[in-house]
Amino acid sequence: MCGIVGFSSHSQSACRPLVNGLLRLEYRGYDSAGVALESADDLRVFKKTGKVAELDRFLAEALPEPERGKYTLGIAHTRWATHGLPTETNAHPHLADGGRLALVHNGIIENYAALRAKLEKRGCVFVSQTDTEALAHLIATFDTGDDFMAAVSQALKQVEGTYGIAVLSLRHPGEMIVARRGSPLVIGVGEGSTVVASDVSAIVSYTRQVIYLNDGDIARVTPEGADVFTLDNVPVARDVQQVEWDAASAEKGGYAHFMLKEIFEQPEALRNTIRGRLDRTDGTAVLAGLNLPPRELATIRRAVVIGCGTSLHAGMVGKYLFESLADLPTSAEQAAEFRYCNPIIGPHDWAIALSQSGETADTLAAVRESVGKGALVSAVCNVVGSTIAREAGRGVYLHAGPEISVASTKAFTAQVTVLLMMALKLGRTRRLSREAGLRLCDEIAALPDLVAEVLKENDRIAAVAAKYAAANDMFFLGRGILYPTALEGALKMKEISYVHAEGYQAAELKHGPIALLGRATPVVALLNDVPGKEKTVGNVQECRAREAPVVGIVTQGDAAARHCDDALFVPRTSAACAPVVTAVALQLFAYHVARLRGCEIDQPRNLAKSVTVE
């Protein structure tokens, strides 16, 4: 959950590309940041706690522009703390070999304590609380000055856990070694320079030609590119791929925050998600990446949708869609628990892994567990070339564009839309009629415009948010397919505004949580005009009887608004499409509450975007 950048050039200073790369990756961690810069005879390290901007200011003072030109090779890191407090001592890069070797690391070295004890007996002096420093010293013990890659390989063979690393040594000037297992690394190949990063967003300013490393890969990086090997020194070929989006896509574009920009990008993001995937003749979906012909789809007996956080909520929506449209028994599983509960899954089951980044460690582990038990496995990811997408071998890309804000928005609505198209395709192999399929095609095609209608309510939503921004507790209620949407609304609220927010199945409120209601506890009720609404209205009356103010998500023109203290209006849709438009209204509501509370919206405390550690 940390950000790594490396830069190697014949003539260009590495300093600015490294800092710019860290700024692009700050959503992956922002406790502290640091850089290591190498010249032919010098290795210098600069570290600061806090945001990358603090490091940038420190560098401007400590390393004036004229001095920077000789440092054409460097590595950098922005940290999300796992082992040790966010201090300058614990910040990366970590040094070994008397300051001649520098290492940055994303992941967790699970056996670091045993390694550290062994290394301390050999005389290594540790200065940090981190697991990473043990790996730096371990590499140094193997480095005789002959073959840098061999030294790194020998060290990594003793490591238990996950890593994405970049390492430099004055014993091997001009050479950077990178390796990955469980934590992503991408190599960007440019003209006269090579960029390494844990995410392509740090690379696209320099090149859109990238190489995705696989688990177990190690590479020697020079300005000309990268030579990739296994840890046993066997050369391997990794294709150069083209990144679909450019650097401008990862800019704020005039919006106050990335989150607001990404909320407003949803109509176009959904158009890209849907484009070319609806068959308006047969009333089905065209999802070539699944590589599943109708006969194979028809033999599936059960679906298991796997994810974490926002992706899990999308998967819960998928359960309703698969069961209602395709008559397929479906469960939504929390990925972190999946492989530890000895899941019952086999050849007639379809495991669908949801991950925006395609690098979520727990979801990747669930994919591997499902593959190992013989299940049919598909991925739904946003990042092309990501590990989950490659290991699943089949699936659907969201094509929603880069998502920079830590709180996921357009990825959720795109995931739900993809799951809806998957349910449509699956349903047409079973009992869903052509006429019903055609109606659903029309509804899916209309989603971008319906979301645009919700966005027109932004000012009204902001005004309602102002009434409740001082609340410290909120409940979100939904029923049926809107229950996971209520969970997602509560998650957005707690992530970015730090309001204690809980999502509940509407009927469950009276089985305990209603004891917490009162004037200071607003309730957000999902009252869309879909089956189950009247029951939820009854639950709203129970809340109001306890004097809890109610904010309703209400279909435009529907009388349910009269049961609420305030209403946020969404367009009329079927139940299948209701989660998408409702989620957008809830995203805006959470955004404006957080803005009015003065919160750090794009980089909320203690959170990171891509959870690449368990």
C-alpha positions as CSV (number, residue, x, y, z in Angstrom):
1,M,0.0,0.0,0.0
2,C,3.0,2.2,-0.6
3,G,4.1,4.0,-3.7
4,I,7.4,3.2,-5.5
5,V,9.1,5.2,-8.2
6,G,12.4,4.6,-10.0
7,F,14.1,6.6,-12.7
8,S,17.1,5.8,-14.9
9,S,18.4,8.2,-17.6
10,H,21.5,8.9,-19.6
11,S,21.3,12.7,-19.1
12,Q,18.2,13.8,-17.3
13,S,18.2,14.5,-13.6
14,A,16.2,11.9,-11.7
15,C,15.0,14.3,-9.0
16,R,12.0,15.9,-10.6
17,P,10.7,12.7,-12.3
18,L,10.9,11.0,-8.9
19,V,9.0,13.7,-7.0
20,N,6.4,14.0,-9.7
21,G,5.9,10.3,-9.7
22,L,5.4,10.3,-5.9
23,L,2.8,13.1,-6.2
24,R,0.9,10.8,-8.7
25,L,1.1,7.9,-6.2
26,E,0.3,9.8,-3.0
27,Y,-3.1,8.1,-2.9
28,R,-1.2,4.9,-2.1
29,G,0.3,6.3,1.1
30,Y,1.1,9.7,2.6
31,D,2.6,9.1,6.0
32,S,6.1,10.0,4.8
33,A,8.2,10.1,1.7
34,G,11.8,9.9,0.6
35,V,14.2,9.6,-2.4
36,A,17.6,8.1,-3.0
37,L,19.7,9.7,-5.7
38,E,22.8,8.1,-7.2
39,S,25.7,9.5,-9.3
40,A,28.9,7.8,-10.3
41,D,30.4,8.3,-6.9
42,D,27.7,9.4,-4.6
43,L,24.4,8.1,-3.0
44,R,22.3,10.6,-1.2
45,V,19.0,10.1,0.7
46,F,16.4,12.7,1.6
47,K,13.3,11.9,3.8
48,K,10.5,13.8,5.3
49,T,7.3,12.9,7.3
50,G,4.0,14.0,5.9
51,K,2.9,14.7,2.4
52,V,5.2,14.6,-0.7
53,A,5.0,18.4,-0.8
54,E,7.1,18.5,2.4
55,L,9.8,16.4,0.7
56,D,9.7,18.6,-2.4
57,R,10.3,21.7,-0.3
58,F,13.0,20.0,1.7
59,L,14.8,18.9,-1.5
60,A,14.6,22.4,-2.9
61,E,16.6,23.7,0.0
62,A,18.9,20.7,0.5
63,L,19.7,20.0,-3.2
64,P,19.7,23.2,-5.3
65,E,19.0,22.8,-9.0
66,P,22.7,23.0,-10.2
67,E,23.6,20.0,-8.1
68,R,20.7,17.9,-9.3
69,G,22.1,17.3,-12.8
70,K,24.6,14.7,-11.8
71,Y,22.0,12.4,-10.3
72,T,20.5,10.6,-13.2
73,L,19.5,7.5,-11.3
74,G,17.2,7.3,-8.3
75,I,14.4,5.6,-6.4
76,A,11.6,7.1,-4.3
77,H,8.8,6.0,-2.0
78,T,5.7,7.3,-0.3
79,R,4.7,5.3,2.7
80,W,1.6,3.9,4.3
81,A,2.9,2.7,7.6
82,T,2.7,-1.0,8.5
83,H,5.7,-1.6,10.7
84,G,6.7,1.4,12.9
85,L,5.4,4.9,13.3
86,P,5.5,7.4,10.4
87,T,8.8,9.0,11.3
88,E,11.8,10.0,9.2
89,T,13.8,7.1,10.6
90,N,11.1,4.6,9.4
91,A,10.6,6.3,6.1
92,H,12.0,4.8,2.9
93,P,14.6,4.5,1.3
94,H,16.4,2.3,3.9
95,L,20.2,2.1,3.8
96,A,22.7,-0.8,4.3
97,D,26.3,-1.5,3.5
98,G,27.5,1.6,5.2
99,G,25.2,3.8,3.3
100,R,26.2,2.4,-0.1
101,L,22.9,0.5,-0.7
102,A,19.4,2.0,-0.7
103,L,16.1,0.1,-0.9
104,V,12.4,1.0,-1.3
105,H,9.8,-1.6,-0.6
106,N,6.0,-2.1,-0.8
107,G,4.6,-5.2,1.0
108,I,5.3,-7.0,4.2
109,I,8.3,-9.2,5.0
110,E,6.6,-11.7,7.3
111,N,9.8,-13.3,8.6
112,Y,11.6,-10.0,9.1
113,A,12.0,-10.6,12.9
114,A,13.9,-13.8,12.3
115,L,16.0,-12.2,9.6
116,R,16.7,-9.2,11.8
117,A,17.9,-11.4,14.7
118,K,20.2,-13.3,12.4
119,L,21.6,-10.2,10.8
120,E,22.1,-8.4,14.2
121,K,24.2,-11.4,15.3
122,R,26.3,-10.8,12.2
123,G,26.9,-7.2,13.2
124,C,24.3,-5.4,11.2
125,V,23.1,-2.3,13.0
126,F,19.4,-1.5,12.6
127,V,18.1,2.1,13.0
128,S,14.4,1.7,12.2
129,Q,11.3,-0.3,13.3
130,T,10.5,-1.5,9.8
131,D,10.5,-4.9,8.2
132,T,12.1,-3.4,5.1
133,E,15.4,-2.6,6.7
134,A,16.0,-6.3,7.3
135,L,15.8,-6.9,3.5
136,A,18.3,-4.1,2.8
137,H,20.8,-5.6,5.2
138,L,20.2,-9.1,3.8
139,I,20.9,-8.0,0.3
140,A,24.1,-6.3,1.4
141,T,25.4,-9.5,3.0
142,F,25.1,-11.3,-0.4
143,D,26.6,-8.5,-2.4
144,T,30.3,-9.1,-3.1
145,G,30.4,-6.4,-5.8
146,D,30.3,-8.9,-8.7
147,D,26.6,-9.5,-9.7
148,F,24.1,-7.2,-8.2
149,M,21.0,-9.1,-9.5
150,A,22.4,-12.4,-8.1
151,A,22.8,-10.8,-4.7
152,V,19.2,-9.5,-4.7
153,S,17.9,-12.9,-5.9
154,Q,19.7,-14.8,-3.2
155,A,18.3,-12.4,-0.5
156,L,14.7,-12.6,-1.9
157,K,14.8,-16.4,-1.8
158,Q,15.0,-16.1,2.0
159,V,12.0,-13.8,2.2
160,E,8.6,-14.9,3.3
161,G,5.8,-12.4,2.5
162,T,5.2,-9.9,-0.3
163,Y,7.3,-7.3,-1.9
164,G,7.7,-4.9,-4.7
165,I,11.2,-3.4,-4.4
166,A,13.7,-1.2,-6.1
167,V,17.3,-1.1,-5.0
168,L,20.5,0.8,-5.8
169,S,24.1,0.2,-4.8
170,L,27.3,2.3,-5.3
171,R,29.1,-1.1,-5.8
172,H,27.1,-1.2,-9.1
173,P,26.8,2.3,-10.4
174,G,24.2,3.0,-13.0
175,E,22.2,-0.2,-12.2
176,M,18.8,-0.5,-10.6
177,I,17.3,-3.9,-9.6
178,V,13.6,-4.3,-9.2
179,A,11.5,-7.3,-8.2
180,R,8.0,-8.2,-7.3
181,R,6.0,-10.8,-5.5
182,G,2.5,-9.9,-4.5
183,S,3.0,-6.1,-4.8
184,P,2.7,-4.6,-8.3
185,L,5.6,-3.1,-10.3
186,V,5.4,-1.6,-13.8
187,I,8.3,-0.5,-16.0
188,G,7.9,2.3,-18.5
189,V,10.1,2.3,-21.5
190,G,10.9,5.7,-22.9
191,E,13.4,7.4,-25.2
192,G,16.7,7.5,-23.3
193,S,15.0,6.9,-19.9
194,T,13.2,4.1,-18.0
195,V,10.7,4.7,-15.3
196,V,9.6,2.1,-12.6
197,A,6.5,2.5,-10.5
198,S,3.9,0.6,-8.5
199,D,1.2,2.2,-10.7
200,V,1.1,3.4,-14.3
201,S,-0.2,6.8,-13.1
202,A,3.4,7.7,-12.2
203,I,4.7,6.7,-15.6
204,V,2.3,8.1,-18.3
205,S,3.8,11.6,-18.1
206,Y,7.0,10.0,-19.6
207,T,5.8,7.1,-21.7
208,R,2.7,5.0,-22.3
209,Q,4.8,1.9,-23.3
210,V,4.9,-0.3,-20.2
211,I,6.0,-3.8,-19.1
212,Y,4.0,-5.4,-16.3
213,L,6.2,-7.7,-14.1
214,N,4.8,-11.0,-12.9
215,D,5.2,-12.4,-9.5
216,G,8.7,-13.9,-9.1
217,D,10.2,-11.6,-11.7
218,I,13.4,-9.6,-11.1
219,A,14.7,-7.1,-13.6
220,R,17.9,-5.1,-14.3
221,V,16.8,-1.5,-15.2
222,T,19.0,0.8,-17.3
223,P,18.2,3.9,-19.4
224,E,17.7,1.6,-22.4
225,G,15.0,-0.5,-20.7
226,A,14.8,-3.6,-18.6
227,D,16.0,-7.2,-18.8
228,V,13.7,-9.5,-16.9
229,F,14.6,-12.8,-15.3
230,T,13.3,-15.3,-12.7
231,L,15.0,-15.5,-9.3
232,D,16.9,-18.5,-10.7
233,N,18.4,-16.2,-13.4
234,V,16.3,-17.6,-16.3
235,P,15.5,-14.8,-18.8
236,V,11.8,-14.3,-19.5
237,A,9.9,-12.3,-22.1
238,R,7.4,-9.8,-20.9
239,D,5.4,-8.0,-23.6
240,V,5.5,-4.2,-23.9
241,Q,1.9,-2.9,-23.6
242,Q,0.2,0.4,-24.5
243,V,-1.5,2.3,-21.6
244,E,-5.0,3.4,-22.7
245,W,-5.1,6.8,-21.0
246,D,-2.8,9.7,-20.8
247,A,-1.4,12.0,-18.1
248,A,-4.2,14.5,-18.4
249,S,-6.7,11.8,-17.2
250,A,-4.9,11.8,-13.9
251,E,-5.2,15.6,-13.3
252,K,-7.9,17.4,-11.4
253,G,-9.0,19.3,-14.5
254,G,-10.3,22.3,-12.5
255,Y,-12.2,20.4,-9.9
256,A,-11.5,21.0,-6.2
257,H,-10.8,17.3,-5.6
258,F,-10.2,14.2,-7.5
259,M,-13.2,12.6,-5.9
260,L,-15.5,15.3,-7.2
261,K,-14.0,15.0,-10.7
262,E,-14.4,11.3,-10.6
263,I,-18.0,11.6,-9.5
264,F,-18.7,13.9,-12.4
265,E,-16.9,11.6,-14.8
266,Q,-19.3,8.8,-14.2
267,P,-21.6,9.5,-17.3
268,E,-18.6,9.2,-19.6
269,A,-17.1,6.4,-17.6
270,L,-20.3,4.4,-17.9
271,R,-20.5,5.1,-21.6
272,N,-17.0,3.6,-22.0
273,T,-18.0,0.6,-19.8
274,I,-21.1,-0.1,-21.9
275,R,-19.8,0.8,-25.4
276,G,-20.0,-2.1,-27.8
277,R,-21.3,-4.5,-25.1
278,L,-25.0,-4.6,-25.8
279,D,-26.6,-6.7,-28.4
280,R,-29.8,-4.9,-29.4
281,T,-30.8,-7.7,-31.7
282,D,-30.8,-10.7,-29.4
283,G,-31.3,-8.8,-26.1
284,T,-28.0,-9.9,-24.5
285,A,-24.6,-8.6,-23.6
286,V,-21.4,-9.1,-25.6
287,L,-18.5,-9.7,-23.2
288,A,-15.8,-11.3,-25.3
289,G,-13.3,-11.2,-22.5
290,L,-15.2,-13.8,-20.5
291,N,-14.5,-16.3,-23.2
292,L,-17.6,-18.3,-22.1
293,P,-19.9,-19.7,-24.8
294,P,-23.6,-20.1,-24.0
295,R,-23.2,-23.8,-23.5
296,E,-20.5,-23.3,-20.8
297,L,-22.5,-20.5,-19.2
298,A,-25.6,-22.8,-19.0
299,T,-23.6,-25.4,-17.0
300,I,-22.7,-23.1,-14.2
301,R,-24.6,-24.1,-11.0
302,R,-23.5,-21.3,-8.6
303,A,-21.7,-17.9,-8.7
304,V,-19.4,-16.6,-6.0
305,V,-18.6,-12.9,-6.2
306,I,-15.5,-11.9,-4.3
307,G,-14.2,-8.5,-3.2
308,C,-13.2,-6.1,-0.4
309,G,-14.7,-2.8,0.6
310,T,-16.5,-1.0,-2.2
311,S,-15.9,-4.0,-4.5
312,L,-17.6,-6.3,-2.0
313,H,-20.7,-4.0,-2.0
314,A,-20.8,-4.1,-5.8
315,G,-20.6,-7.9,-5.5
316,M,-23.5,-7.9,-3.1
317,V,-25.5,-6.0,-5.7
318,G,-24.3,-8.6,-8.2
319,K,-25.9,-11.4,-6.0
320,Y,-29.3,-9.8,-6.4
321,L,-28.8,-9.4,-10.2
322,F,-27.6,-12.9,-10.8
323,E,-30.4,-14.5,-8.8
324,S,-33.2,-12.3,-10.1
325,L,-32.2,-12.2,-13.8
326,A,-30.5,-15.5,-14.3
327,D,-32.0,-17.8,-11.5
328,L,-28.4,-18.6,-10.5
329,P,-27.7,-19.1,-6.7
330,T,-25.0,-16.6,-5.9
331,S,-23.1,-15.6,-2.8
332,A,-21.0,-12.5,-2.2
333,E,-17.8,-13.2,-0.2
334,Q,-15.3,-11.0,1.7
335,A,-12.0,-11.8,0.0
336,A,-9.9,-11.7,3.1
337,E,-12.0,-14.5,4.7
338,F,-12.4,-16.5,1.6
339,R,-9.3,-18.7,1.4
340,Y,-9.2,-19.1,5.2
341,C,-12.6,-20.7,5.5
342,N,-11.8,-23.7,3.2
343,P,-14.5,-22.6,0.7
344,I,-16.7,-25.1,-1.0
345,I,-16.1,-24.3,-4.6
346,G,-15.4,-26.5,-7.6
347,P,-15.7,-27.0,-11.4
348,H,-19.4,-26.1,-11.7
349,D,-18.9,-22.8,-9.7
350,W,-18.1,-19.4,-11.2
351,A,-15.8,-17.2,-9.1
352,I,-15.9,-13.5,-10.1
353,A,-13.2,-11.4,-8.5
354,L,-13.9,-7.6,-8.3
355,S,-11.0,-5.2,-7.8
356,Q,-10.6,-1.7,-9.2
357,S,-6.8,-1.9,-9.1
358,G,-6.5,-5.6,-9.9
359,E,-3.8,-5.8,-7.3
360,T,-5.9,-6.2,-4.0
361,A,-3.9,-8.8,-2.1
362,D,-6.8,-10.5,-0.4
363,T,-8.8,-10.7,-3.7
364,L,-5.7,-12.1,-5.5
365,A,-5.4,-14.8,-2.9
366,A,-9.0,-15.7,-3.3
367,V,-8.5,-15.9,-7.1
368,R,-5.6,-18.3,-6.6
369,E,-7.7,-20.4,-4.1
370,S,-10.5,-20.6,-6.6
371,V,-8.2,-21.6,-9.5
372,G,-6.6,-24.2,-7.3
373,K,-10.0,-25.8,-6.5
374,G,-10.9,-26.0,-10.2
375,A,-13.5,-23.3,-10.3
376,L,-14.2,-21.2,-13.4
377,V,-12.6,-17.8,-12.5
378,S,-13.3,-14.4,-14.0
379,A,-12.0,-10.9,-13.1
380,V,-13.7,-7.5,-13.2
381,C,-10.9,-4.9,-13.0
382,N,-10.3,-1.4,-14.1
383,V,-6.5,-1.6,-14.6
384,V,-5.5,-3.3,-17.8
385,G,-2.6,-5.7,-17.3
386,S,-3.1,-6.0,-13.5
387,T,-2.2,-9.1,-11.6
388,I,-5.7,-10.3,-10.9
389,A,-6.7,-9.8,-14.5
390,R,-3.8,-11.8,-15.8
391,E,-4.1,-14.6,-13.3
392,A,-7.8,-15.0,-13.8
393,G,-7.2,-15.3,-17.5
394,R,-10.7,-14.1,-18.4
395,G,-12.9,-11.3,-17.4
396,V,-14.2,-7.8,-18.2
397,Y,-12.3,-4.5,-17.9
398,L,-14.3,-1.5,-16.6
399,H,-12.6,1.1,-18.9
400,A,-13.7,3.7,-16.3
401,G,-10.3,5.6,-16.5
402,P,-7.9,6.2,-13.7
403,E,-9.4,6.6,-10.2
404,I,-7.1,8.7,-8.0
405,S,-9.2,9.5,-5.0
406,V,-8.9,7.0,-2.3
407,A,-12.7,6.7,-1.9
408,S,-13.9,4.8,-4.9
409,T,-16.8,6.2,-6.9
410,K,-16.8,5.6,-10.7
411,A,-15.3,2.1,-10.1
412,F,-18.3,1.1,-8.0
413,T,-20.9,2.2,-10.6
414,A,-18.9,0.7,-13.4
415,Q,-18.6,-2.6,-11.5
416,V,-22.3,-2.7,-10.9
417,T,-23.0,-2.0,-14.6
418,V,-20.6,-4.8,-15.7
419,L,-22.3,-7.2,-13.2
420,L,-25.6,-6.2,-14.7
421,M,-24.4,-7.0,-18.2
422,M,-23.0,-10.3,-17.0
423,A,-26.3,-11.1,-15.4
424,L,-28.1,-10.2,-18.6
425,K,-25.8,-12.5,-20.7
426,L,-26.1,-15.3,-18.2
427,G,-29.9,-14.9,-17.9
428,R,-30.3,-15.1,-21.7
429,T,-28.8,-18.6,-21.5
430,R,-31.4,-19.6,-19.0
431,R,-35.0,-18.2,-18.5
432,L,-34.7,-14.6,-19.4
433,S,-36.7,-13.9,-22.6
434,R,-35.5,-11.9,-25.6
435,E,-38.1,-9.2,-24.9
436,A,-37.0,-8.9,-21.2
437,G,-33.4,-8.8,-22.5
438,L,-34.1,-6.0,-24.9
439,R,-35.8,-4.0,-22.2
440,L,-32.8,-4.4,-20.0
441,C,-30.5,-3.4,-22.8
442,D,-32.4,-0.2,-23.1
443,E,-32.2,0.4,-19.4
444,I,-28.4,-0.2,-19.3
445,A,-27.9,2.1,-22.3
446,A,-29.8,4.9,-20.5
447,L,-27.7,4.7,-17.4
448,P,-25.1,7.4,-18.4
449,D,-27.9,9.9,-19.0
450,L,-29.7,9.0,-15.8
451,V,-26.5,9.5,-13.9
452,A,-26.1,12.9,-15.6
453,E,-29.6,13.8,-14.2
454,V,-28.4,13.0,-10.7
455,L,-25.4,15.2,-11.1
456,K,-27.7,18.1,-11.9
457,E,-28.9,17.8,-8.3
458,N,-25.4,18.7,-7.0
459,D,-26.4,22.1,-5.5
460,R,-29.5,20.7,-3.8
461,I,-27.5,17.8,-2.4
462,A,-24.9,20.3,-1.1
463,A,-27.6,22.3,0.6
464,V,-29.1,19.2,2.3
465,A,-25.6,18.1,3.3
466,A,-25.1,21.5,5.1
467,K,-28.0,20.7,7.4
468,Y,-26.3,17.4,8.6
469,A,-22.6,18.1,8.3
470,A,-22.3,18.6,12.1
471,A,-23.7,15.1,12.9
472,N,-21.2,12.6,14.3
473,D,-23.4,9.5,13.7
474,M,-25.6,8.4,10.8
475,F,-27.5,5.4,9.7
476,F,-28.1,4.3,6.1
477,L,-31.1,2.1,5.4
478,G,-31.8,0.0,2.3
479,R,-33.8,-3.0,1.4
480,G,-33.3,-5.8,-1.2
481,I,-30.9,-4.7,-4.0
482,L,-30.6,-1.3,-2.3
483,Y,-29.2,-2.8,1.0
484,P,-25.6,-3.1,-0.4
485,T,-26.0,0.4,-1.8
486,A,-26.8,1.7,1.7
487,L,-23.6,-0.1,2.9
488,E,-21.7,1.7,0.2
489,G,-23.2,5.1,1.1
490,A,-22.2,4.6,4.8
491,L,-18.7,3.6,3.7
492,K,-18.3,6.7,1.6
493,M,-19.5,8.8,4.6
494,K,-17.1,7.3,7.1
495,E,-14.1,7.2,4.7
496,I,-14.0,10.8,3.8
497,S,-15.9,12.7,6.5
498,Y,-14.9,10.6,9.6
499,V,-18.6,10.5,10.6
500,H,-19.5,7.2,12.3
501,A,-21.9,5.8,9.7
502,E,-23.5,2.4,9.6
503,G,-25.4,0.7,6.8
504,Y,-28.3,-1.6,7.7
505,Q,-31.0,-3.7,6.0
506,A,-34.0,-1.5,6.8
507,A,-35.9,-4.2,8.7
508,E,-32.9,-4.9,10.8
509,L,-32.8,-1.5,12.4
510,K,-35.5,-2.3,14.9
511,H,-33.6,-5.4,16.1
512,G,-31.2,-3.4,18.2
513,P,-29.7,-0.3,16.5
514,I,-32.9,1.7,16.9
515,A,-31.8,2.2,20.5
516,L,-29.2,4.6,19.2
517,L,-31.7,6.9,17.4
518,G,-32.5,10.4,18.4
519,R,-32.5,14.0,17.2
520,A,-28.7,14.0,16.7
521,T,-28.7,10.8,14.6
522,P,-29.8,11.4,11.0
523,V,-31.0,8.4,9.0
524,V,-30.5,8.2,5.2
525,A,-33.2,6.0,3.8
526,L,-33.2,4.6,0.3
527,L,-36.8,5.0,-0.8
528,N,-36.5,4.5,-4.6
529,D,-39.8,3.5,-6.1
530,V,-38.9,-0.1,-6.5
531,P,-40.3,-3.3,-4.8
532,G,-39.8,-3.0,-1.1
533,K,-40.3,0.7,-0.9
534,E,-43.5,0.6,1.2
535,K,-41.8,-1.6,3.8
536,T,-38.9,0.8,4.0
537,V,-41.3,3.7,4.4
538,G,-42.6,1.9,7.5
539,N,-39.1,1.7,8.9
540,V,-38.7,5.4,8.3
541,Q,-41.8,6.1,10.4
542,E,-40.2,4.1,13.2
543,C,-37.2,6.3,12.9
544,R,-39.2,9.5,12.9
545,A,-41.1,8.3,16.0
546,R,-37.8,8.4,17.8
547,E,-37.3,12.0,16.5
548,A,-34.4,11.0,14.2
549,P,-34.3,13.3,11.1
550,V,-34.6,11.4,7.8
551,V,-32.9,12.1,4.5
552,G,-34.7,10.1,1.8
553,I,-33.3,9.1,-1.6
554,V,-36.5,9.4,-3.5
555,T,-37.6,8.8,-7.1
556,Q,-38.5,12.1,-8.8
557,G,-42.2,12.8,-8.4
558,D,-42.8,10.1,-5.9
559,A,-44.9,10.7,-2.8
560,A,-42.4,9.0,-0.5
561,A,-40.7,12.4,-0.1
562,R,-43.5,13.5,2.3
563,H,-42.2,10.9,4.8
564,C,-38.8,12.6,5.0
565,D,-37.4,15.7,6.5
566,D,-35.3,16.2,3.4
567,A,-35.2,14.4,0.1
568,L,-32.5,13.8,-2.6
569,F,-34.1,13.0,-5.9
570,V,-33.0,10.4,-8.5
571,P,-34.5,9.4,-11.8
572,R,-37.0,6.6,-12.1
573,T,-35.3,3.3,-12.9
574,S,-36.0,-0.4,-12.5
575,A,-34.7,-2.1,-9.4
576,A,-31.8,-3.5,-11.4
577,C,-30.5,-0.1,-12.3
578,A,-31.4,1.7,-9.0
579,P,-28.1,1.0,-7.3
580,V,-26.2,3.0,-9.9
581,V,-28.2,6.3,-9.7
582,T,-28.6,6.0,-6.0
583,A,-24.9,5.5,-5.4
584,V,-24.1,8.8,-7.2
585,A,-26.5,10.8,-5.0
586,L,-24.9,9.2,-1.9
587,Q,-21.4,10.0,-3.2
588,L,-22.2,13.6,-3.6
589,F,-23.9,13.7,-0.2
590,A,-20.8,12.3,1.5
591,Y,-18.5,14.6,-0.5
592,H,-20.3,17.7,0.6
593,V,-20.5,16.6,4.2
594,A,-16.7,16.0,4.2
595,R,-16.0,19.3,2.4
596,L,-18.1,21.3,5.0
597,R,-16.3,19.5,7.8
598,G,-12.9,20.5,6.3
599,C,-11.7,17.0,5.8
600,E,-8.9,15.8,3.5
601,I,-11.1,14.3,0.9
602,D,-8.8,12.7,-1.6
603,Q,-6.4,11.3,1.0
604,P,-8.4,10.5,4.1
605,R,-6.4,9.6,7.2
606,N,-5.2,6.1,7.7
607,L,-6.4,4.9,4.3
608,A,-4.6,4.0,1.1
609,K,-6.1,3.3,-2.4
610,S,-4.7,0.0,-3.4
611,V,-4.5,-2.5,-0.6
612,T,-1.6,-4.7,-1.6
613,V,-1.0,-6.2,1.8
614,E,-3.1,-8.6,3.8
